[in-house]
Amino acid sequence: MTRRLPAILFAISICISGTRSAAALDPQTPFHALILDHWSVEQGLPQITVLGITQDSAGFLWINTQLAVARFDGAQFVTFDRAATGVDTSMLTAVWADPLGQVWFGGAHGLLRERDGHFTALGGDAVQAIIDAGDGTPLLATSTGLARVHDGRIVTVPGYSGPAFSLLREGKVLWIGGLGRVCRLTGTLDQSTVACVQQGAAPRQPVGVTSMASTHGVLWLGTRLGLMRMDGSHMLPSGLGDELDTTSIESLLTDRGGTLWIGTVPALYRRLPDTGLERVDDGDIMHAPWIQALYEDQAGNLWIGTHIGGLYRVWNGWARRVSTRDGVVDSLVWSVVRGPHGEVVLGTNSGLEVFDGQRAHPLIPGSALPNPSAYDLYYDHRGRLWIGTRAGIAVYDHDSNVTPSALSALDSWQINDIREAADDDFWIGTSGGLYRWHAGMLSRADSGALGAAVMIRSILPLAPDHLYLGTEDGVRELRDGRLTQPAWAEPLSGHFVTRVAMLDHDKLGIATTDAGVGVMVNGQLRMTSQKDGLPSDNAWTLDVLNGQLYVGSIVGAWRLPLDQLPLPGSPARQVVPQLIAGEARATSLRSVHCCNGGAGSRSLVAGDVIWYSTTDGALGLNTRTLGAQPKPPAAAIESIEHAGVLLPGEPLDLREGVRDLAIQYTAPYLRIGTLKFRYQLEGYDTDWQDAGVRRSAFYTHLPPGKYRFRVAATLAGAPGFGPETDLAIRIEPHWYERVLVRGMALLLLCLTIILLVAWSMRTQRRRSARLEEQVTQRTEQLARAVERLRVTNLALAEESHTDALTALHNRRYLLMRLPDLLAGDESIAVLQLDIDYFKDVNDGYGHAVGDAVLRALGRLLTAARRDSDITVRWGGEEFLLLLRDVDAASALAIAERLRRDIAAQDFIDGRGGKIKLSCSIGFSLHPVAAHVDSSTFDAALELADLALYRAKQDGRNVSVGLVATAPIPAEILCTPLAPQLDGLLASGHLRWVREAS
């Protein structure tokens, strides 16, 4: 069954590893396994056609589109169009950022420079390409030759004439792509030697070399007629295939790893250093993407500008998803385990597959298992594979099924966890309880478990006969055959526990589906949940690797330094985990879905790689590539909006107008992670303001004074905030806000107040005397009215609680009395009494006679009840009786007495005759559960109603009780009891109570 795969684990680690952040895209990783993000106009890009890309020294990305230039900070685009800059920023094809923080743009109308958000048009000839001249200034390929910028002016570079379309520097050599030729410039720009290679005599017309790249000594040339290469003194077809040799080449790039990227209209290609040419599939980017720009940023990520699809980024990431593109037949993966030779074995919804580091291969078909879903996997010390399915278990020794026949007893249960205690000694957690396979015998180990506690999801062996069990009703402990709930685990009652594992030698970790994660130390439990900063309260699995806690959850995988996990007794504080896989990026075309299922083998630690089972294959996270916790970037202030005018983010001296300010800030962060900000206006805010992901601060009606606005950024998983930036703001006072004017105004106000107070006090004394006399009269009148109202209310209250026909209490009265009734601890019998065939009375004698019979029944029930009992007309001919301090036998006796009394009663038919009636009675006892509330009373009512239904079925004129033999668990009461009745009677939770025959 297993495959001999030398160094498989090493290959798997290499397969999903990107190198450090400054490395190029991993050439060993298939393109479809790289991470691809996409931005278009919906995310703020000014226009879908991207013509050029560069990154400035601060870390911002600059993008040329047909409409305008945009700057990208990793989350938002800022558009610099003619309205914002005063110059035309459309249709710019060339872009380059210098070391001083300036960005240079070129197009048909010449050269533009951006510095601190200000754009300046320098003009000149059409600019086709811009690179570093060698001294940190721009070198331009123009429609008439080469040029550079000196003292703010564009000057011609001698030695080359004619149009230049592209530039490439290789050491001390400068390559120039011209019309039908490629030229090699050596020496300095002021004193250079230029040697050119012509296109050569050919049927084709001279064509411009619009892009160039060099790999391993080969110079590649992009033209509209196809890809070419330099071979000594000749320009030849590339030799990479007819498709590239005859297709217009829109862009070329050699990344720092030596991979050649080729952008065309139909597709994107990459020529790997060792493995040849790869054409990127249409499903990875889009059909006919028209790649117009390629750029490698400071972190080694590839940015792709398309003509019709906007902007893409390709990066190594730290995650490798193994799914259908890698040969996986069924992408719904339930379990993942490491094989004897280092291979990764996947349990899917239709059998088992094995991943060898490059491709997945079938291992065991689902048809060879008790159930096709391989829900849990475990390799024992002999190398045998135990396969827990959704219905039974199988054991394979290589390709042979060696399942003991006695294990067929588990075919009715889902197998959730398998743990080996010793040779031929296994613990097996199932949906039907905990089992032990020992010395060829299978036995149930948790016979005392009830309800959801029988559904074992996780097993943690502590000693040969000592286990912790994660169940769907919290945690249980099995010690020397005795099953208990530890005192520390009581807060987990009712919670689905998915994993119980040791985090280190003295810390026990708990994962749940709805209460977060917990840690138990010295018999004390501390839970950490979403309110404490976790991405979700769900956790399917948890692992510890190199001091980091890794958790797979329904929203993705996240990590947190183990020493930051709150311990029992520690003060409340917020944690800041780092989400490393999941739906964190709304722009991702290929989101890594993680994770699923609560069972034993949901994750696997293999060296530096953690594998997770997901609904879309297996997900491997390379923790070495992930590296340390990220460092937040420095914040930057973009602009200030005042009175509808957008001002640059520079010190502001505000002398007139409104005092409303909107301050926009950002931080360049092109990696994965959501930035959050805090800011403070010193002199106004008393403390830092938490802005979350918002990138603007609003202040209205600021008073005059001197202020300093400070802002800083952080991101999930970072230990703190990054470098802050600040901005000085000064607001001059208006004339009426000056000290002298305010002093005089205050003096005048005080004098006015004194005069007004004196006049008011005199008027108030007169008014008070008149009011006292009126109050005395009104008080006497009110007292008489209140007494009349009290008497009237008493009468109305009694009427509202009494049934008008029978003079018995009604439902409103029961709802009023129910809280006091349930507050006691005595047993309460709940009787439902229904007159048999009462419809015949109304049909045969008329409703007037029926009403008279109901009034007589009301008098009979009133005479029969005790002072502590409650008798209610429940509806029509049905009555409800609540009898305090009554057990099942007494309730049956009272019900029988009432039944006989009614049967013996002669009711007048209004015509001189008599009517004989019978009744059916169903009863139950409250409470039915350990806790008492209105929901448990509803359960007692439901049981009484079911008993009444049984009495009707048994022929009427009988009394039947349905009572609980012990408190019913809450998880049973949360659903209707009628569908569960047969099961509850069979399990002994309920029993019938009848008169002995």
N, C-alpha and C positions, 0 to 999 in steps of 0.2 A: 504493500500500500504506500509506504513512504518512499521517497526518491533520494538517491545518493547525490547530494548537491554540494560539492566542495566549496567552502567559503561563501555559502549562501547568505548567511547573516551579514557578512561584510558587504556583499553585493547589494543587499536590500538597503543597508544604511547608506551606501554611496548613491543608490538609486533615488532616494528621496532627499539627499542632502544638497542644499545650496551651500556655498562656502560663505565666508564672512560677508558683511554687507557691501564691501567694496569690490566684490568679485563679479565677474560677468555671469550671464545666464549659463546654467550648467549644461554642457553639450551632451551629457549622458542621459539627461531627462527628456523623454519625448515631449514634443511641443504641447500636446494635449494635456500633459500632466503639469505644465507650468501654470502659474496663476495669471489670469487675464482680467483686467478691469477696463471699463468702457465709460466714456463721457461724451455726451452730445449736447444739443441745444436744451434738452429737458433738464440737464444738470447745470446749465448756465453758460455753456460754450456759445460765443456770439453767432457762430455759423458752422455748418457741418464740414466744410472743406478746410483741412489743416495743411498749410503750405510750408511751415517751418517751425522748429522747436529748439529751445536752448534752456539752460538753467543758469541763473546768476549766482554770484558769490554768496548771497544770503540764503540760497536754497529755493527760491521761487522758480517756477517753470513759466517760460514765456512761449506763447503760441501765436503764430501768424495764421489768420483765417482770411477768407476772401473779403469779409465784411470789416474786420477790425482786428487789432492786437488784443490778446487777453493775457492776464497774469493769473497763475494758479497756485494756491497755497496748500493744496492737498485736499481741500474741502470745497472751496468757493472760487469762482472765476470773477476777476475784476476786468471789465471791458474798458479799453482805451480807444475810443473812436474819435471822430473829428469833433464832436460836441464836447468831449471831455478834455481833448488835448489841443485843439485849435489847428491840427494838421491832419492830413489825409493818411490814415493808417490802414487802408484797405489794400488788398492784393500785394502785400509784401511777401517776397519769396525767400529772402535770405535773412538770417538772424544769428548773432553771436554776442556772447556776454564776456566782457573783459574782466581782468582781475580786480579792478577798482570799484566794481559794482555797477558799471554802466552797461547798457544793452544797446547794440547797434542793429539797425534794420535796413534792408535794402530792397528796392523794387524798381519799377519802371520809371519812377520820378526821382531816383537817386537815393541818397543816404539819410537816415534818421537816427537820432541819438536820444536815448532815455536815461535820465539821471534823477533819482529821488522822485519819480512820478511825473517829471516834466519832460516833454518831448520837444526836440529841436530839429528842424529840417535843414540839412546842410546842402541838399540839392546834388548837382553833378549828373554824370551819365547814369544810365540804367545799371543797377547793381545786381549781379547774378549770384554771387557767393561772397561770404566773408569768413576769414580765418584770422588767427593771430599772426601778426607780421613778424613775431619773434621778440618783440620788446613790450608786449602787452597792449599794443595799439592795433586797430583793425587793418587788415590787408583786403582789398576789394578786387573782385573779378567783375569788370564792367563791360559794357557793349563796345568799348574802344580799346581795352587793354587792362593793365593793372594800375591801381591807385592805392594811396594810403592817406591817413589823416595826420597832419602835422600842424600844431598850434591852432587847432580848430578849423583848419582848411583842408580840402581834398587836393592832393598833389599827385601827379602822374609818376609812376615807377618806370624808369627807362629799361630798355632791353627787350620788351615784348610789345608788339602791336597787333591790332586786330581784336575781334571779340573774344572774351574769356568767359566760359560758362561755369567752370568748377575749379577748385583749388584743393591740393592735398600736400601736406608737409610730411616728409619722411626723413627724420634727422635733419641734416643740413641741406637736403634736396627739396625743392619746391616743384611740384607737378602742376601744370596748367592745362586744363581741358579747353581746347579751342574748337574752331569749326574745321572738321576734317583732319584734325591733328592733335597731338599731345606733345607738350613742350616740357623740357627739364631745365630748371633754373638752378644754377649753383652759384656759390659766393654770396655776397651781401646784396641787399636790394639796391643799394646805390652803385655797386660795382659787381655786376653779375654776368654770367655766361649762360646763354640760352641755346639749347639744342632741341630741335623739333623732329618728331616722327610723323610723317604724313599718313593719311588714311590709305593711300595707295590706289593704283588704277583698278577700278572695279566697276561693275554695272551700276552700283548704287551711287547716289549723289552724295557730296560731302555732307556730313552730319555732325552736329554739335555734340561734344562730350560733356554731358550735363552733370555727371556725377562720377566720382572715382573712389576706389578703396584698394587697400593693399593687404594681402595675407601671405605670409611666409615667402616674401620676395616676389610675389606675383602682383602686378598692377592690373586691377580690373577697371573697365571703362563702361559707363552706362550711356547708351545713346537711344534715340527714339526708334532705331532700326534693330536693336538687340544688344546683348551683352558681348563685350569684346575684352581682350586682354593684350598686354604688351609682351611681345616675345623678341627680346633684343631690340632690333630696329624695325620691327613690324607690328602693326595693329591687326590682330587676328580674331576670328570668332572665339568665343569663350571655351567651346568644347564641352559645355555642361549640358548639351542637349538642344535639339531644334527649337524647343519651346522658348528657351531663354535667348537663343541666338537670333530669333526673329520677332521677339516681343519688345515693345518699348520699355526701357528700363527707367523707372521714375525716381529711384533713390537707391543708394548703396551705403553700407556701413560695415566696418570691421569692428567688432566689440573687443574688449580687453582680453578676452579668452581666445581670440584668433578666429572666431566664427564670422563668416561673411554673410550678411543679411542683404537680400536682394528684393526690392520692392517693385512690383509691376502692377498693371491694371488688373489682370486676371487673378493674381495670387501673390502671397509672400513666400519667399524661399529662404532657406538657410543652408549654407555649405559648411558642414562640420569639419573640423581639422582632420579627423580620421575616418569618419563613416560616410562621407559623400554628401550628396544633395538631398534635402528634404523639402518637399512642397507642403506648405501648411494647408490643412484641409479647410474647405469652405465652412464646415461646421465649427471650426475653432475661432474664426474671425467673422467673416461674412462672405457671401458670394461676390466675386469681382470687386474687391475692396478699393482698388486704385490707390496703392501705397505711395504717397507723395513725399513723406518725410519720415526719416528714421533717426533716432537720437538715443544715446546711452547716457544716463544721468550719473551723478556722483556716486550713487549706491550700486551701480551696475545694472539698473533696470532699463529695459528697452521700451522707448516710447514710439508709437506708430501713429503717424498722421495720415488719414485717408481723405479721399476726395468726396466720398458720399456717406461716410459713416462716423465722422468725428474723430475722437482721440482715444487711443488704446494704450494700456501699459501692460507689459509682460515682465514677470519677475519670478525668481526661484521660489520664494516663499519657504516655509518650513514644513509644509504639508504635502504629502503624496497620496492621492486618492487612487486606489486600485479598483477599477470597475470594468464595465463592459468593453471599454476601449482597450483594456489590457487583457482581454480574454475571459473575464468573469462571465459565466453563463447567466447566473441569477444574481442581480445586484443587491437584493435584499439580504444583507449579511447579519446573522444573529450572534455569531460567536467567532472568536479569533484566538488561536493558540499556537505556540511555537513547537514545531516538530522535533524529533530526536536529532536531526542533522541541521537544525537552524532554520529550516523552511517555515513559512507562515501558512498555517492551515486555516481555511475559512469555512465556517459552517453557515450555509445559506438556506434559503427557504425551500430549496429543492436538492439538497445534498451537500457534499463536501468538495472543496476545491483547494489547490495548493498554489502559492505564489512563490516563484523561484528568484525573485528580484527583478525580473524583466516581464514575465508573462504569467498569467494564471492558467492552470491546467485542471481538468476534472480529476477527482480523486475517488470518491465513492458516490454513486448516484443515489438520489432519494428513494428510488424503488427498492434499494437494498437495505433500507432502514425501516423500523417499525412505523415511522412517520417521516415524510420527506424533509420536514423542518429540523435542521440540526441546531437546536436551541442552546446547547451547552457542550463544550468539548473539554476533555482532560486526558493527558498522557500520564500513565502510571510509571513506576520505576522500571518496569520490564519493557517499556516502549509500546505497550498496548494502548490503543486509543479508545476511550470511553466516550460514546456519543449519546448525549441526552437529547431526545426529540420532544416534540409537543405531545407525543403519546407513546411513551416507552423509552427503553434504553437499548443500545447495542454496543458490543465490544469487538474491536477488530485488532488482530495481530498481523501487521502488514496487510496483505490482501485477503486474509482469511477472517471470516465471521466466527468468533469464538464465544459468542454470547451464551452464558449459562442459561439453561431453560428456566431455572427458578426466577430469573429476572423478568420473565414474562408477566409476573404479577404486577409489574409497574406499568403495563401497557395502557392503563386507564388514566395515567397521570402525566402531566407535563414535567419534564426533568429540568430543574433550574440550576442546580449546583452539585458538583461531584468533588469530593475531597478524599485523598488517600491517607489513612491513619497508619497503616503498616501493611506488610505483605498480605494480600488477600483480605484486607480489612478496609472498607470504604464507607464513608458517610454519603448519603444521597438525599438531597433536598428536592422535594416535589411539590406539586400543587395539592397533593393529598397527604402531606405530612413528611416527617423525617424518617428515613429508612437506613438500616445498617446491613451491609453485606459483609459477613464475617465467616471465614472457614467454610464457604460454600452454602451458607444459610442466609436467608433474607428475613429481617424482622422489623417491625414498626418500633421506633425509638421514642416517639412523643405521643403516646396514647392519650395523655391528658390534655392535649391541645384542643381548643375549640374555635369555631368561627374562622376568621381570616388568619389566625395564628397558625393554622395547619399549612398555610401556603408559604413554604420555605423558599426564600430567595437568595440567601447568602449563608455560608457556613464558615466559621472561623475556629479551627481546632486549636485549643490551648494546651491540652494534655490528652493522653489516650482516651479518657472518659470525661473530658471537660470541653464543652463547646459553647460558643456564642452563636445564636441563630438570628439572622435578619428575616423577618416575616412581613406579611402584609398587615400585621397588627403590632408593629413595634419590634422590640428585641426580646428574645427569650434566652435563658441560660440552661444548659443541660449538664448536670454534674452527677456522676455516679448513678445514672438512670433516673434522676429526679429533675423534672422540668419546672422552672420557675421564671417569673418576670423579675429581674433585678430592680431594686428600689431606684437606682439611678436612671433606669429606662422607663419609668412611669410616664414622663412627659411625651414619650414616643407612642403611647397607646393610640391606636386608630390610624397611625401613619404607616405608609408603605416604605419599608426599609429595603433598599436595593443592594447595599454593600456594607459589610462589617469587616474591618481590616485594621491591622496594627500600623500606625503611622511611624512610630519608632518604638524603642523598647518599653516606654511607659505610657504611651498615648494610643488610645483606641479611637479609630475614625469611624463615623457613621454617615452613610449617604441615604437620603430619602427622596421620594418623588415630589413632595410638597412642603417640606419643612426645612430645606437647606441641608447643610452638612454640620456635623457635630463632632466634638472631641470629648472623650471621657478620660479623666485622670483621677486616680485615688477615689473611685466611687462617686465622682461628681461629673455631671454632663453639662456642656455648654453648646448650644445650637447657634449657628450663624446663618442668616437667611437674607433674602432680598432686601429687607429693610435695613440690614447692616452693610449693604453695598454689593452683595452677590448679583451676578447677571440674572439669576433665576433661582427660585426655591427648589427647582428640580435638579437632581444629581443621580445619574444612572450608575456611575462608577467613580472610584477615586484611587489614585496611586501616588506614591512619593518617589521622586527621583532627584538626586543631588540637592536635597534640601528644599525642593519645590513640591507643593501639593498640586497635582493635575486632576481635574474633574471633567468628566464627560457628561454633558447635560443636554436637554432638549433644545436649548438655544445655541449649543456649540460646546467646544472644549475651552476651559479657562485654567489659569494657574495662579497660584498665590504662594509667596514664600511661607514655608511651614511655620517659621517663627513669628509670622504676622497673624496666624490663625488664633482668634481669641480663646483663651483657656478658661476653665471654670474659675470663678472668683475674680477675674480681671475686670477692670472698668469697661463700660460700654464705649465702643468706638467704631468708626466706619473702616471697613477694609476696602482695598483698591485692587481687585484681581485684574489680570490681563486676559482678555478674550482673544484666543489665538486661532480659533477656527469656528466658523458658523456664519451667521447672517449679519456680520458687523458692517459690511459694505453694501449699500443699496445698489451700487453701480456694477457689482461683480456679475460677469456673464456666467461664471462657473462657480457658484457658491458651494462651499464644502459643507454638506449637510452632516450634522453630528448631533446627537448620537441616539441610540435606541435600545430599549429593552432592559429589564431588570433581572439579571441572572449572573452566573459565576464568571464566565469567560467573555465579558463584554469589553475588556481591555487587556493589552499585553505589553509588558515592558521588555524590550529586546535591545539591550545595550543602551544607546542614546535615543532609541526610537520607541515611542508609545503608539501602539496600534489600537484603533477603536472600530467596533462594528457599527455600521450606519445603514441607512435605507438606500444608499447609493454606493455600495461597495465597502471596502475597508479603507480607513483613513490612518495614515502613518504620520506622526508628528516627530520631526527630528529636533530634539531639545538642544543638541549641540549647535545646529544652525540657528535655532531660535535665539540662542545667546542669552545674555543677561537681561535684566529688566530694562526697558527702553528709557532713554533720557529725553525729557521734554525739550522742545526747541525754545529759542529766545522769542519773546513776543515783539510785535511791531505795531505801531500806530499808523493807520492808513490815512485817515482823513477826519475832518470835523465838519459837521453840517450845522450851519447857523443861519436862521432866517431864510431857509430855502437855498442857500449858497453852499457849495461844497468847497471847503478850504483844505489845503494840504496839512498833514500831521506835523505841524511846526508850532512853536510857542505862540500863544494867542493872547493878544491884548485887546479886550473888548470894551469899547468906550460908549457905544450907543446901541439902540435897538433892544429887542427882547433878550432875555437871559436864558433862552432854551438852547441846549447843546445836544447833539447826537455824535458820539465819538465812535468811529469804526476802528477796530483793531483786529489783528490776525497773528498767525505764526506759521511760517513755512514748514510743513511736515508732509512729505510725499510718501512716507511709509504707511503701513497699515496700523490703524489706531485712531480713535476718536479723541480729538483735543477738547479739553475743557478749560475754562478761563475763570480768573477772578480779577477784580479791579477795585480800586479805591480812589476816591477824590479827596486827597488830604486837605483838611480845612473844612470839609463838609461831611463826608462819611466818617463815622466813628470806628468802623472796622472794614475788613475786606468784604466785598459783595461777591457771592457765588453766582456766576453767570452761566454755568453749564456750557453747552455748546454755542450759546449766543455770542455773536461777535460784534456787539454794539452796546454802548452804554448811553442812557438817556437821562438828562438833567433838565428840570424846568424851574423857572423863576429863581435862579441862583442869586443869592445876595451878593453885594459887592465884596471884593476881597482878593487875596492871592491864594491860588490853589495849585496843587500838583496832582495830575492824573497818573496813576500807576496801574500797570496790567501785567499779568504773568499767565503762562499756560502750563498745563500738565496733561497727562494721558493715563489711561488705565494701566496699572502695573508699575507706573513710575513711582519712585520713593517720595517725590515732592514736586514742587513747581520749578520750571526752568527760569533762566535769566529774565528779569522784568525790564520793561522800558517805561519811561515817564515823559510827561509833557507838562510844561508850565502854562498856567492859564491865569490871567489877571482880568478882573472885572472892575471897571471904574464906577464909582457911585454917581447917580443922578443928583441934580442940585438939591432936590428935596430929601435926599438921603444923607446929606452932610450933617456933621455933629451940631453945629450952631442952629441950623434950621430945625432939626429934630428936638433940640433943647427948648426952643421957644414954643414949638408946637406942643410939647409935653406940658409946659407951664400953663398955657392957655387951656389945655384939656383938663388939667387938675382943677383950675378955677371954675370951669363950667360944671364939672362933676360935683364940686362942693355946693354950688347953688342949686343944682338939680336935686341933690340928696335932701337939702333942707326943705325945699318945696314938697318933695315927695313924702317926707316924714309927716309934715303937717296934714297933708291930704289923707294920708293913711290912717292917722288917729281918728279923724272924723268917720272915715269909712268903716273902721273897725267897730265903732260903737253901734252903728246901724246893723252891721252884720251879726253882732252878738245876739241882738234881740230876735232877728230873723232865724238864726240858727236854733235858738231855744224852741221856737214854735215848730219849726220843721222837724226837729228831733222827736218831739212828742208824736207828731203825725206819722213819722217814719216807723216809730216803734209799734204803733198799732197796725200799720200795714204789714210789717214784717211778721207779726204774730199770725195775721190772717193768711199770709203766704205760706208760712210754715205748716199750718194745719192742712191747707189745700195740697201742698206738695206731698205730705204724708199719704193723703188719700190717693193722689195720682200715682205715687210710687207703688202702693199696694195693688192698684188696678193694672199697672204695667207689668207686674210680676205674676199675675193670676190669669189663668185661662178662663175666658168669659163663660164658656159652656159648662165645664166640669167643676169649676172653682178650685182646680188643682193649680200648682205652679206651672209656669211655662219655661221655654228655653232661656229667655232673658234672665229669669231668676237663677237658673242653673249656672249660667256663665258668671253671674255676680258672686255666687257662693263657691264656685269651683276653686279659686285660689286658697280660701281658708280650708276647704275640704281636703285639698291635696297637701296642705302644710302639715297635717298630722301624720303620725307614723302607723296608725291602725289600718287593718285590712278593710276594704270597702267592697261590698258585693254590688255588682252592676247587673240589674235585672231588666230585660226587655220583654214586655207582656203585649201580646197581640191577640185580639178577639178573632176567633176562627169564623170564617164565612160571614163577616159582618155586612158584606155587600148584599147578602140575601135579605137582611133585615131592612135595609134602605129600599131595595127593589120591591120587596113583598109588602111592607107596611108603610113605606113613605119615610121621608127624611125627618119629619116631625117626631115619629116614633123612634127613629134612630137617635135623634138628639136626646130624647127622654131616656133611652137606654144608656147613653154615654154619661148623662147626669147621674143616673143611678150608680153606674160604675165608679164615677168620681166620689160619690158618698161612701161607697163600699171601701175604696182604697184609702180614703181619708180616715175612716174608722179603723182600718187595719194597721196604719203606720204608727211607728214610735215617734216621740218628739225629735229624736236625732236623725230620723230618716228624711229623705227628700223624695217626693212623688211628683212626677212631671208628666203632663200630657205631651207626648213626643211628636204626635201627628196623627190625625184621623182616629182610628181605633187602636193606636199603639201608645203604650205608656212606658215610662222609664222610672225605675226605683233604685235609689242609692241607699244602701243599708250599711251603717257604720259598725265596725268591730264584729264582723261576721266572717266565719270561715266557710269552706266549700260545703261541708255537711249541713251547717245551719242555713246557708243560702238555698240549698236544695230543699230543706224542710220548709222554709218560708215560702218558696216558690210553689211547692206542692199544696200547702195550706191555701194559698191564694187561688190556685187552680181549682181546688175542690170547692172553695167558697163560691166562686163564680159559677161553677157548674151546678151548684145547689140553689142558686138564686133564681127566683121567679121574676121575670121582667114583664111589665104590663104592656100589652100590644095596642091599647087605646080603643079596643073594640070589646072589651070584657074578657079577653083571653090572656094567656100568658105565653111568654117566650123563654125558651131554654137556650143558653149559650155555653160555649166552651172557649178555652183560651190555650195558647201555646206560649211557653216561657223559655227564653234563653238567658243564661247568666254567665258572668265571669267574675274574677277577683282582681282588684287593683291594690297594689302596684304589680305590674308584670315584669318590671326591670329593676335593677339596683338603684337607678336614679328615678326621681319622680318629677314629672312636669306635665304640661298639657298634652305633649305628644304621646307620653306613655298612657295617659287617660284615654286618648283617642284609640290607642291600641287595645285597651280594655273594652271600649265600646265596640271595636271591630270584632273582638272575640265573642262578646255577647250576641252580636248580630249573626255571626257564623253559627253560634249555638242555637239561636232562634230558627235559623234556616234549617238546621238539622232536625229540630223539633217538628217543623212543618213537613220535612221529608219523612219523618218517622210516623206520620199519620195524624198529626195535630193532637191537641188535648193532652200534651205531655210537657214535662220540664226537663231541659237538657243544659248541662253546664260544660264550659270549655275553659280550663284553667291551666296556668303555667305551673310546672313542677319545680322550677327554679327560675331565678331572674334571667330574662331573655337578653342576649347581647344586643348592644345598640346597633351593630351592623345589620342584624336581622330586622329590627324594628324600622329601619330607614326605608324599607320597601313594603308594599301591601302584603298582608299576612295570608290572604285567601290563596294566592298561587303557591305559597310555601306550606300550606296546611298539612298535606300528606307527609312531607318531609319532616316537619316539626313534630308530628305525632309519632312518626317512625323513629326519630332520634330521641324521643322522650322529653322534648322541651314542653309539650302540651299533652293533656289527657282529657278524656270525656268524663263527665260526672252525670250519672243517671240514677233513677230510683231502681233499687234491686228488683229484678223480675221474679 
